[in-house]
Amino acid sequence: MSEQRGRDEGQVSPTPEKDPGDWVTGDEPMTGPQRSYLHTLAQEAGVEVPDGLSKVEASQWIDRLQEQTGRGD
């Protein structure tokens, strides 16, 4: 088991995170899954989220609310 753990440590994620500012489609409206998760987080945090967010804005809100609710990494 410790051998498996050693192999897993330090491996690169198969889907590395890209800075939202570098997203080609970042100015498009947020996706359905973003909207759903964002509203779940907002409800838990007791805050209101503005309508009409872009993908980048939604991602930034999600990051902040994950930190606030303890759902982040």
C-alpha positions in Angstrom: 0.0 0.0 0.0 2.8 2.4 0.8 4.3 1.6 -2.6 1.1 2.8 -4.3 1.0 5.9 -2.2 4.6 6.7 -3.3 3.6 6.4 -7.0 0.6 8.7 -6.6 2.5 11.5 -4.8 3.9 14.2 -7.1 1.9 13.1 -10.2 0.6 15.8 -12.4 -3.2 16.1 -12.7 -4.6 14.9 -16.0 -6.5 18.1 -16.3 -4.2 20.9 -15.1 -6.0 24.1 -14.1 -5.7 27.0 -16.5 -5.9 30.6 -15.3 -9.5 31.8 -16.0 -8.0 35.0 -17.5 -6.5 32.8 -20.2 -9.8 31.0 -21.1 -10.7 31.5 -24.8 -14.4 31.2 -24.0 -14.2 32.9 -20.6 -16.5 35.7 -21.7 -19.3 33.4 -22.6 -22.2 32.9 -20.2 -21.6 30.5 -17.3 -22.4 26.8 -18.0 -25.4 25.0 -16.5 -23.2 23.0 -14.2 -21.4 26.2 -13.0 -24.8 27.8 -12.4 -26.1 24.8 -10.4 -23.0 24.5 -8.2 -22.7 28.2 -7.7 -26.2 28.5 -6.4 -25.6 25.5 -4.1 -22.5 27.2 -2.7 -24.3 30.6 -2.4 -27.2 29.0 -0.5 -24.8 27.4 1.9 -22.8 30.7 2.3 -26.0 32.7 2.7 -25.1 35.1 -0.1 -26.8 36.1 -3.4 -25.0 35.7 -6.7 -25.6 38.2 -9.5 -27.3 37.0 -12.6 -25.6 37.0 -16.0 -22.1 36.0 -14.9 -19.5 34.9 -17.5 -17.7 31.6 -17.2 -14.7 33.4 -15.7 -16.8 35.3 -13.2 -18.7 32.2 -12.2 -15.4 30.4 -11.7 -14.1 33.2 -9.5 -17.3 33.2 -7.4 -17.1 29.4 -7.1 -13.5 29.7 -5.8 -14.4 32.3 -3.2 -17.5 30.5 -2.0 -15.7 27.1 -1.8 -13.2 28.8 0.4 -15.9 30.4 2.5 -18.0 27.2 2.9 -15.0 24.9 3.3 -15.7 23.0 0.2 -12.4 23.9 -1.5 -9.3 21.9 -1.6 
